[in-house]
Amino acid sequence: MPTILGQNQYGKAENRVVKITRDGATHHIKDLNVSVSLSGDMDEVHHSGSNANVLPTDTTKNTVYAFAKEYGIESAEQFGIHLARHFVTSQEPIHRARIRVEEYAWERIEHSGKGAHSFVRKGQETRLTQITYDGSSWEVVSGLKDLVVMNSTDSEFWGYLKDGYTTLKEAHDRILATEVSGRWRFGWSDDGQPMPDWEESYTQTKRHLLQAFAETYSLSLQQTLYSMGARIIDNRSEMDEVRFSLPNKHHFLVDLEPFDLTNDTADGAVYFAADRPYGLIEATVLRDGQEARIPMDLTNL
């Protein structure tokens, strides 16, 4: 039976690079996990094994470290843009580069000793970005994962469909908690446009999603998700699309009646935090006139 080669790519994944910038006695850290993926005129290496058009993945790894020294790391996005542009413009067979970056944040430890060079790893979230370049246009999608948030009140869940298998009791005062995985796509797509301030954009986007989570009186996690995405789109003109995946981290009231104890929200309730199974709420919020381009499965981004 005849066969044809479909979509293909190759590269070096998870290059861990830490860049220390010394500003006198004050040091700054950029801690990244960089994955490079290249595609283009690669039919022959699959058909005959000829490596004539293949840039070794070891070379892509070396490029990551060399660029960290040569250009520094201003932001995860800017570093990825440098890499993607280099691979596409320096090698004729390479038509498209995709750079994925995870960034791990460090917080300075304030102390009475000399210098500012001591840090503790921050654990709130992992910052993410994906840069794709085909020689003429860019797509930048940034985001975060592992951001755990909770509202201990101002959340309800009632009025839902019921059938013979429904046992869940309606709740008019509940804990709402989730672990935010979010991505946002920038409108910037070519070098003729002003480039966003990547660092400020991330800081403000995270601020808006957290404020929307905190300020929304929630009748469903779906409502909260939409409020988070809409607030970002309304306040960040550089964004065209926001996508969230929110697992509902359920907290159930413990039945304490066997111990002759009441357990209700009015006098300080006790909850069981269930890790699975969990409801999974996912949706995209778009600027009017835009089409969705962020994949439904955020793990594939």
C-alpha positions as CSV (number, residue, x, y, z in Angstrom):
1,M,0.0,0.0,0.0
2,P,1.5,3.4,-0.9
3,T,2.4,5.8,1.9
4,I,3.3,9.4,2.2
5,L,5.2,11.3,4.9
6,G,3.0,13.6,7.0
7,Q,3.7,16.5,9.3
8,N,7.1,16.1,11.0
9,Q,9.5,18.0,13.2
10,Y,12.6,17.4,15.3
11,G,14.8,19.2,17.8
12,K,16.3,19.2,21.3
13,A,13.8,19.2,24.2
14,E,14.2,20.6,27.7
15,N,17.5,22.5,27.6
16,R,17.9,23.8,31.1
17,V,19.7,27.1,31.1
18,V,20.3,29.5,34.1
19,K,21.6,33.0,33.3
20,I,23.1,35.1,36.1
21,T,23.4,38.8,35.4
22,R,25.6,40.7,37.8
23,D,24.8,44.3,38.4
24,G,27.6,45.1,40.8
25,A,26.8,43.3,44.0
26,T,23.2,42.7,42.9
27,H,22.5,39.6,40.9
28,H,19.5,38.7,38.7
29,I,18.4,35.2,37.7
30,K,16.7,33.9,34.6
31,D,15.9,30.1,34.9
32,L,14.5,28.6,31.7
33,N,13.7,25.2,30.3
34,V,13.9,25.6,26.5
35,S,12.6,23.1,23.8
36,V,13.5,23.6,20.1
37,S,11.5,22.0,17.3
38,L,12.4,22.5,13.6
39,S,10.6,21.5,10.4
40,G,11.1,22.1,6.7
41,D,12.6,20.2,3.8
42,M,13.0,16.9,5.7
43,D,11.5,14.3,3.4
44,E,14.8,12.8,2.4
45,V,16.1,12.1,5.9
46,H,12.9,10.0,6.5
47,H,13.0,8.2,3.1
48,S,16.7,7.5,2.7
49,G,18.3,8.5,5.9
50,S,20.3,11.3,4.3
51,N,21.2,13.9,6.9
52,A,22.2,16.6,4.3
53,N,19.3,18.9,5.5
54,V,19.5,18.1,9.2
55,L,21.0,20.5,11.7
56,P,22.0,18.2,14.6
57,T,19.9,18.5,17.7
58,D,23.1,18.9,19.6
59,T,23.8,22.1,17.6
60,T,20.4,23.4,18.6
61,K,21.3,22.7,22.3
62,N,24.6,24.6,21.9
63,T,22.8,27.5,20.3
64,V,20.5,27.9,23.3
65,Y,23.5,28.3,25.7
66,A,25.5,30.5,23.3
67,F,22.6,32.8,22.8
68,A,22.0,33.1,26.5
69,K,25.5,34.4,26.8
70,E,25.6,36.5,23.6
71,Y,22.1,38.1,23.8
72,G,21.2,37.6,27.5
73,I,17.7,36.7,28.5
74,E,15.5,39.8,28.6
75,S,12.4,37.8,28.7
76,A,11.3,34.2,27.8
77,E,9.5,35.6,24.7
78,Q,12.4,37.7,23.5
79,F,14.9,34.9,23.9
80,G,12.6,32.5,22.0
81,I,12.2,35.1,19.2
82,H,16.1,35.3,18.9
83,L,16.3,31.5,18.6
84,A,13.5,31.0,16.2
85,R,14.7,33.8,13.8
86,H,18.2,32.3,13.9
87,F,17.2,28.8,13.0
88,V,14.9,29.8,10.1
89,T,17.1,32.4,8.6
90,S,20.5,30.7,8.9
91,Q,19.6,27.3,7.5
92,E,17.8,27.1,4.1
93,P,16.2,23.7,4.6
94,I,14.6,24.8,7.9
95,H,11.3,26.6,7.1
96,R,9.7,26.7,10.6
97,A,10.9,26.9,14.1
98,R,8.9,26.5,17.3
99,I,10.5,27.4,20.6
100,R,8.8,26.5,23.9
101,V,10.0,28.0,27.1
102,E,9.1,27.3,30.8
103,E,10.4,29.9,33.2
104,Y,10.9,29.3,36.9
105,A,10.9,32.3,39.1
106,W,13.3,33.1,42.0
107,E,12.7,35.6,44.8
108,R,15.5,37.6,46.4
109,I,16.2,36.8,50.1
110,E,16.5,40.0,52.0
111,H,19.4,39.8,54.5
112,S,21.9,41.9,56.4
113,G,25.0,40.5,54.6
114,K,26.9,42.1,51.8
115,G,25.4,41.9,48.3
116,A,22.1,40.8,46.9
117,H,22.8,37.4,45.5
118,S,20.7,35.0,47.6
119,F,17.4,33.6,46.3
120,V,14.6,31.3,47.2
121,R,12.6,29.5,44.4
122,K,9.1,30.9,44.0
123,G,6.4,28.3,43.8
124,Q,3.2,30.1,42.7
125,E,3.3,29.2,39.0
126,T,5.4,28.3,36.0
127,R,5.5,30.9,33.3
128,L,5.2,29.6,29.7
129,T,5.7,30.8,26.2
130,Q,5.7,29.3,22.7
131,I,7.2,31.2,19.7
132,T,6.6,30.0,16.2
133,Y,8.2,31.5,13.1
134,D,8.0,30.6,9.4
135,G,10.3,33.2,8.0
136,S,7.6,35.8,7.4
137,S,5.1,35.8,10.4
138,W,5.2,35.1,14.1
139,E,2.8,33.6,16.5
140,V,3.5,34.1,20.2
141,V,1.4,32.3,22.8
142,S,2.3,32.8,26.5
143,G,0.8,31.7,29.7
144,L,1.2,29.9,33.0
145,K,0.4,26.7,34.7
146,D,0.2,25.3,38.3
147,L,-1.3,28.5,39.8
148,V,-3.5,27.3,42.6
149,V,-6.2,29.8,43.8
150,M,-9.1,29.6,46.2
151,N,-12.1,31.6,47.3
152,S,-13.4,30.4,50.7
153,T,-16.8,31.9,50.1
154,D,-18.8,34.0,47.5
155,S,-19.4,30.8,45.4
156,E,-22.5,28.8,44.9
157,F,-23.7,25.9,42.7
158,W,-27.3,25.1,42.3
159,G,-30.2,25.0,39.7
160,Y,-28.4,22.4,37.6
161,L,-29.9,19.5,35.6
162,K,-30.9,16.5,37.7
163,D,-31.7,12.9,36.8
164,G,-31.9,9.6,38.6
165,Y,-28.2,9.4,39.1
166,T,-27.8,12.9,40.6
167,T,-26.8,12.8,44.3
168,L,-24.9,16.1,44.6
169,K,-26.6,18.6,47.0
170,E,-27.0,22.2,45.9
171,A,-24.6,24.6,47.5
172,H,-25.3,28.2,48.4
173,D,-22.0,28.8,50.1
174,R,-19.0,26.8,49.0
175,I,-15.2,26.8,48.5
176,L,-14.2,27.5,44.9
177,A,-10.6,26.3,44.2
178,T,-8.8,25.5,41.0
179,E,-5.3,25.1,39.5
180,V,-5.1,27.6,36.7
181,S,-3.6,26.6,33.3
182,G,-3.9,29.5,30.9
183,R,-2.6,30.6,27.6
184,W,-2.9,33.9,25.8
185,R,-2.2,34.7,22.1
186,F,-0.7,38.0,21.1
187,G,-1.8,40.1,18.2
188,W,1.8,40.8,17.3
189,S,2.7,38.8,14.2
190,D,5.3,40.6,12.0
191,D,8.4,42.6,12.5
192,G,6.7,45.8,11.2
193,Q,4.5,45.9,14.3
194,P,5.6,47.4,17.6
195,M,6.7,44.5,19.9
196,P,4.9,44.1,23.2
197,D,6.7,44.7,26.5
198,W,6.7,41.0,27.3
199,E,7.6,41.3,31.0
200,E,5.0,44.0,31.8
201,S,2.4,42.1,29.7
202,Y,2.9,39.0,31.8
203,T,2.8,40.8,35.1
204,Q,-0.4,42.7,34.3
205,T,-2.1,39.7,32.7
206,K,-1.5,37.6,35.8
207,R,-2.8,40.5,38.0
208,H,-6.0,40.8,36.0
209,L,-6.8,37.1,36.0
210,L,-6.2,37.0,39.8
211,Q,-8.4,40.0,40.4
212,A,-11.1,38.7,38.3
213,F,-11.0,35.4,40.2
214,A,-11.2,37.2,43.5
215,E,-13.9,39.7,42.6
216,T,-16.3,37.5,40.8
217,Y,-19.2,36.2,42.9
218,S,-19.4,32.8,41.3
219,L,-22.4,30.8,40.5
220,S,-20.3,28.4,38.4
221,L,-16.6,27.9,37.6
222,Q,-17.5,28.6,34.0
223,Q,-18.7,32.1,35.0
224,T,-15.4,32.7,36.8
225,L,-13.4,31.5,33.8
226,Y,-15.2,33.8,31.5
227,S,-14.7,36.7,33.8
228,M,-11.0,36.1,34.0
229,G,-10.6,35.8,30.2
230,A,-12.8,38.8,29.5
231,R,-10.9,41.0,32.0
232,I,-7.6,40.2,30.3
233,I,-9.0,40.9,26.8
234,D,-10.6,44.2,28.0
235,N,-7.5,45.5,29.7
236,R,-4.6,44.1,27.5
237,S,-4.8,45.4,24.0
238,E,-1.9,43.2,22.9
239,M,-4.1,40.0,23.5
240,D,-6.4,38.5,20.9
241,E,-7.3,35.2,22.6
242,V,-7.2,33.7,26.1
243,R,-7.7,30.0,26.9
244,F,-8.1,28.5,30.3
245,S,-8.2,24.9,31.6
246,L,-9.5,24.9,35.2
247,P,-9.8,21.7,37.2
248,N,-12.3,22.1,40.0
249,K,-10.4,21.3,43.2
250,H,-13.5,20.0,45.1
251,H,-13.9,20.7,48.8
252,F,-16.7,18.6,50.3
253,L,-18.3,19.2,53.7
254,V,-17.4,16.3,56.1
255,D,-20.3,14.5,57.6
256,L,-19.7,14.9,61.4
257,E,-23.2,13.8,62.5
258,P,-21.9,10.4,63.7
259,F,-20.0,12.4,66.4
260,D,-22.9,14.6,67.3
261,L,-21.3,17.6,65.7
262,T,-22.8,20.1,63.2
263,N,-20.7,21.1,60.3
264,D,-22.0,24.1,58.4
265,T,-20.4,27.2,56.8
266,A,-21.9,29.6,59.3
267,D,-19.7,28.6,62.2
268,G,-16.5,27.5,60.5
269,A,-16.8,24.3,58.5
270,V,-14.5,21.4,58.0
271,Y,-13.9,20.1,54.5
272,F,-12.4,17.1,52.8
273,A,-10.2,18.2,49.9
274,A,-10.6,15.7,47.1
275,D,-7.9,15.4,44.5
276,R,-9.8,13.1,42.0
277,P,-12.0,12.7,40.2
278,Y,-12.5,16.4,39.4
279,G,-14.6,18.5,37.1
280,L,-12.6,20.1,34.3
281,I,-13.8,23.4,32.9
282,E,-12.2,24.7,29.7
283,A,-13.0,27.6,27.4
284,T,-11.6,30.3,25.1
285,V,-12.4,34.0,25.3
286,L,-11.7,35.9,22.1
287,R,-11.5,39.5,21.1
288,D,-14.5,40.3,18.8
289,G,-13.7,39.4,15.2
290,Q,-10.9,36.9,16.1
291,E,-10.9,33.1,15.5
292,A,-9.6,30.6,18.1
293,R,-6.2,29.3,17.4
294,I,-5.0,28.0,20.7
295,P,-5.4,24.2,20.9
296,M,-8.1,22.8,23.2
297,D,-5.5,20.5,24.8
298,L,-3.1,23.0,26.4
299,T,-0.6,20.2,27.0
300,N,0.0,20.1,23.2
301,L,1.1,23.8,23.2
